[in-house]
Structures are given as structure tokens and as C-alpha cells.
């Protein structure tokens, strides 16, 4: 039996006016109930709080742009969203448990362990965890950005075998169907590469924050943790059961890698953007690629960007992007240190630019 994370997007459970489509939520919950009867554990990650709150406040279907309004709308919409899930699951004698997560729940080990213990205990008690980002208090500078990424992180958190990303299209297509009538479904992906990411494009609707690009990014994240991802249409009959069973043609299946990154390194690699780049020489690239060495100032050739201490940066060698990490010094300090050995630096200045514990090697 499998542990499954099923994520459904805003566009799949609301109409153009942002009104919750109860029938769509009921359909998902019925499929969750069927999966539970088959012996599977299911966690639901749901979007829709902001979209659900907009009509209640008379703000229309267009998402506000300022963070404060979005947070207020989310606070109003979240309770309405959970009430819909509660009613739908109750029809199958299932109890939902609301879990609101923030990025720090994955970055700080103590919070990570508490979040994991809570979710696993809910599953043990027979509860269906219903997860969303804590938008009402989220820091605009530190947030998941979309629930596809959150769902992939939750899948890693609870050691899930399957991540199902439900959307309003049949899966990843060879081109944007809005621009190319001949676009066809890609049924299986072994590696999410740059060409696929370019095909994915940007956000699909004004109501959601994701789109196919965010789903591919989430699938890539999940693949690095050994989780199989299925991107499929939410309206497809029995989509959840077919995704769990690995049924051919259910949507786009993204195969996992053999390796499994620790949670903190997973966050560094995928959950935060890069604030700059550090270019290194060939010797430093060889050392970093071993995965056991820190990046030292002596191997730095150039610095791009205006990052601060502990900001995420890309590490670029002669062969391309080598790694991503949290930098130990700000950009100006790293520039001043570049190419210098420890003995040549000012007393007390650490020659370590990125510690090995904060450094994630990108596969060659």
C-alpha cells in the first residue's frame, strides 16, 4: 500500500468568478475515500483559499497584487475552503485535519520534525490531512510561491511513494495548446530538462499562482527524493486510483531518481531561488563535485549579484552550474576574497564561502 500526496489547484476547484465548485471538491474527496478503502494513506494539498475569499469580500475574480490584501483574503477564504472539504469528506465518514505550513517548517529541523510527526499521526488516526500554505501570515520574501512545490515537499516529508498533481489539463503537452492545436500529451518523463521547462511556459490562469512550469518544477523536486509524480486532469474519471496504480495514459508520469536528498538540502536545491552566482575554477569544481568539500575563497573566480549572507546562490564552473548553496558571506566580501588563500585573508575572516552542509551538488 502507498502513501499518496494529492494536490489540486485553484483553477480545478473554482469557476472564473472565484466561486468554489463544490462538485469538484466532492469528486476529489470521493476518490480519496476509495483510495483509503484500498488501503492507501492520502494527504490532500489544496489551493483555493484566496480565490474562495475574493467573492466574499466583493473583490471580483482578479487577484490583488499587494501582499497585505492577499493575506487578508486568504484568512477569509481558508475557513470556507475547509468547510467544503469537511462536508465532502463527512459523506464518506472521513474526518479532515487542517494543516497550514510555512517554509520555515522545512528549513528548521525542529519544526520539520514536528510537521512530520503531526502529519504521520493524523494518518495513523485515520484523518485526511488537508494542507495549504499559511498564506495569512506568510512572509512575501520567504514563501513556497505555489502549492505544487509545497506538495512535493510534503511528499518528501512523509516519505510518500506517489505525488499526484491535479490540474485542468490532461498533463504535460508537447506545446502550449492555446498556441498549437497539434499539441499532444507526453505520457512519461525520465528527466525534467531545460527543453521541457521551456515548453511548460508560465501561469495558466489568473486565479492560480502556478501553471505547468510549477508542476514540472515540483515533479523535478519529487524525482530527487525518489517520489513518482503524476500530472493529470482533475476531471478525469478515477484519476487518483489510476495515478496510484501507475496506469499508462493517466496523464504525464515523471519517474523518480534513485538518490534521496536530505530535507534541508532539498530546500536549498529547489525551494528557494538564487540571489546571485559565484563562478569557480576547474580545481574548485572538481572538489565541489565530490560532495564532501566546502567551497573556499581560493577557487572563486568571479561574483555576480548583490546577495547577502546565507542567501542562496548558484555555483558555476567551467562545465556550467555545479551546485547551489547558502553563502557564508555577502557579495562584496566574497568579491574581496576571490582567489585568495586562507593565509592571505584578514585575521578572523573565514575562507569558507559555502560550507559543505549548505551546498547541494547538481548532477553533471
Secondary structure, 3 states (H helix, E strand, C coil): CCEEEEEECHHHHECCCCCECHHHHHHHHHHHHHHHHCCCEEEEEECCHHHHHHHHCCCCCCCCCCHHHHHHHHHHHHHHHHHHHHHHHHCCCCCEEEEEECCHHHHCHHHHHHHHHHHHHHHHCCCEEEEEECCCCCECCECCCCHHHHHHHHHHHCCCCEEEEEECCCCCECCCCCCCCCCCECCEECCCCHHHHHHHCCCCCCCCCCCHHHHHHHHHHHHCCCCEEEEEECCCCCHHHHHHCCCCCCCEEECCCCCCCCHHHHHHHHHCCCCEEEEECHHHHHHHHCCCCCEEHHHEEEEEECCCCCCEEEEEECCEEEEEEECCCCHHHHHHHCCCCHHHCCCCCCCEEECHHHEEECCC
